[in-house]
Amino acid sequence: MLQRLGFPVVGSHRRFVAAVGIDALGSGVWLPLSVLYFLGTTDVPLAHVGLALSVAAVLALPSALVAGQLVDGLGARRTLQAGNLLQLLGFASYLLARDPVAICVVATITGVGRNMFFGAYSPMVAAVSAPGEREAWFGLLSALRNTGFAVGGLAASAALTVRSENALHAVVLLNAASYLVSFVLMARVRVAPAASAPPEQAGLRARGRWRDVLADPGYRWLVGANLCYALSAMALNVVIPAYVVDRLGLPGWVSGAVYVLNTVMVGLGQGLAVRAMTGMVRWRAVVLSASFSAVAFAAFFLAGRVAMADVAIAVVLGALVVYTLGEMTGGPVLSTLAAEAPPVHLRGRYQAAFQLSWNAAAVIAPGLFLALLGAGAWQVWAVLGAIALLGVACCVPLGRVMPLAGQRISNSAAPAAGTDPAADPAADPAAGTEARANRPGGASH
């Protein structure tokens, strides 16, 4: 079934896939309740809850850099598990949060855990997959996470329908339990050690420095392209619901239909989208993604110029289809480039820089986009369109200075000969000291 949808053969990595799915299920339960939980279980005013969560997000930001160093020092699997444990601790502590300071503390703990998880996520995917198949793997896990979010969201809706404090506490405990199950499953994930590297490459891990990451022009352009992609992705949660209901005055079910349509398309179509890109040059696939986004933003704006509500609904849903095509086209390719491009001894630090583009988008988008939407409809869509086109501009030098971005998407495993620069023997404790001492290094692609 998975292969018919364009996804790779899971094979011996079922535990890893299950761990990611359960993690996504717990997150899906929590996301719709992240603010409502504190409003329903404490006497803290809405403004104070929002301030506490915002401060927590800022305090957790530096942990993304720490996660990068941990991946380089301890390996992706251990760092990912540490993130699971911190999120388990944080969400279990939510039951004790009764004032703004406590809310800020527990939200900071979960934020640090989340940053550690995502700092290790892409290196871990690279460790369990083969070169040539990584777009398909990132596509599979993206679809899985979207499905988990959808199912978790249904559970959260049930809790909101009950409207009891005990139901809200149960949701938090369910989320905490999901991280425990994910931790246990991840502990049994095994990754084959990489082939030995030449002796002169041994010990590269210890010489890795952050300035080496900053000095890589190809990765700088990649981070820039992903920042534009991430800002565009934030429109689904930040801009579109408020625009549809408040600006266009459409029925509330349309906003829900937008989420359902996006989730179904990603869940069922992500693998097919990656398969359709077989043979396409990677940087051009990212250009196509940004182009889809720009067209979608223009269509959302045009929906506000339509007088008939039924036609406006059709335009909104059509724009959402194009928008989701952009999401499905760009995400797997950008994630693959972020995982494969770094030299192996700096992969964690490189991935931390990549993850910071997502964190920055999460900080920038709500304030900027809602302020623009408050000023007028055309302002927010014009800025989002400009961001998408800026992403296109980042891809042109990316294809020139990062040879990996100029390769074609193969969707088939590379030949076994040679070494895989993204393999991670540290992801598997069974690999042993010798494997870690002889891990492959070399220059960035």
Secondary structure, DSSP 8 states (H G I E B T S, - for coil): -TTTTT----GGGHHHHHHHHHHHHHHHHHGGGTTHHHHHHS---HHHHHHHHHHHHHHHTTHHHHHHHHHHHH-HHHHHHHHHHHHHHHHHHGGG--SHHHHHHHHHHHHHHHHHHHHHHHHHHHHHS-TT-HHHHHHHHHHHHHHHHHHHHHHHHHHHHHT-HHHHHHHHHHHHHHHHHHHHHHHT----------GGGTTGGGG--HHHHHT-HHHHHHHHHHHHHHHHHTHHHHTHHHIIIIIS---HHHHHHHHHHHHHHHHHHHHHHHHHTTT-BHHHHHHHHHHHHHHHHHHHHHHTT-SSHHHHHHHHHHHHHHHHHHHHHHHHHHHHHHHHSS-GGGHHHHHHHHHHHHHHHHHHHHHHHHHHHHH-HHHHHHHHHHHHHHHHHHHHHHHHH-GGGGSB---S---SSS--TT--GGG-GGGHHHHHHT-------
